[in-house]
């Protein structure tokens, strides 16, 4: 036994070392992507006829670009992945297109960061974040978003290569439309009052064309697992929630992926796995964000687009997210119920009480664990033998540890949760999913470029087995 324990300890230490090395390498790689965008940024600024000298228009965008923007990085790394799926002659053609390297490595990453910045400006209004709560600040955000959108279209029209311009404009417009429809769905249907009033006809409030764009097949088995965990009365609201976060978050990753596939001339069958990954990845990022919304401001945790005072915005707006689904399923009652039913007005003085309550209910811990399940599903789509895919995989480590998780996992309530059956059963499922994912044979790069093979569908062999494992929990 001592020898076995020593071996296990060595293996764990080696794994931690490898993860740390990869994290450092990814950080450097993200910095290189950011540097390319920074070099491109003056060309975007030059198109700002109405924003010259208007720092209030560009300050949020510049704040995002000064860090390591994840959507830009996703786009740069996914470009490398999709290029492996190209036909040999298409890869040669791409390198000969004027401005192709700049387009894929700098311009498109910048375009999608501008898109998400405009979304953030709107979201600050909807959620009352970053102090955008009075007429003056709301007006400023609206004007900044409008000016940035016009500047973005001008940049695409004047700077993006002609051979890609029309496709880029179509994707950008699709992103804006889906995000706006998602915001409408959140305001009208993804709330506690809507849930209490019944939602059998919520799909009738959305344009059919928009609903048809929401493809949740990539996470179907995961949703089945959640339905098994939650009472049937919450199932319809769960459907609303995932449609909403697909539109407001995942759609940007999906549209970027589809755009790359079209520009690189990769057949739809070859793009299937990449698109499925983009859905899982985008939804996973939103779940991480929703989990982080429960941290009191006293911890002083923030991001480039989020202040410590912005936390608890979902509860303040009675927006139902995955932690609240598990809280409602527990049915234990408390201060959170009063805020959901608007029987009490929110005050920052209640932050600590609500934080303790959501932890004591185990709801947040269950949400975090299920987010890790979704991460395993996302990771299973990635090729195992490509460095750029490994960088994308490392960015999924955020589900296991991030600064917003620290106050939760260090809390005494987590030690109590670790002993409970749900935690042990879910942890075992995560380990089984990971084993299936790691056991799948590496996809050989050569297979992706062999003549006569380029049009065939690429499907990681672990996906059916992972789906089966998730369904076994039902």
Secondary structure, DSSP 8 states (H G I E B T S, - for coil): -HHHHHHHHHHHHHHHHHHHHHHHHHHHHHHHHHHHHHHHHHHHHTT-TTTTT-HHHHHHHHHHHTS--HHHHHHHHHHHHHHTTS-HHHHHHHHHSTTHHHIIIIIHHHHHHHHHHHHHHHHHHHHT-TT--SHHHHHHHHHHHHHHHHHHHHHHHHTS-HHHHHHHHHHHHHHHHHHHHHHHHHHHTSBHHHHHH--TTGGGGS-HHHHHH---GGGHHHHHHHHHHS-GGGHHHHHHHHHHHIIIIIHHHHHHHHHHHHHTT--HHHHHHHHHHHHHHHHHHHHHHHHGGG--GGG----SS--GGGTTHHHHTTB--HHHHHHHHHT---HHHHHHTTSS---GGGHHHHHHHHHHTTHHHHHHHHHHHHHHHHHTTS-TT-HHHHHHHHHGGGGT--HHHHHHHTSHHHHHHTTSHHHHHHHHHHHHHHHHHHHS----HHHHHSTTTTTS----THHHHHHHHHHHT-
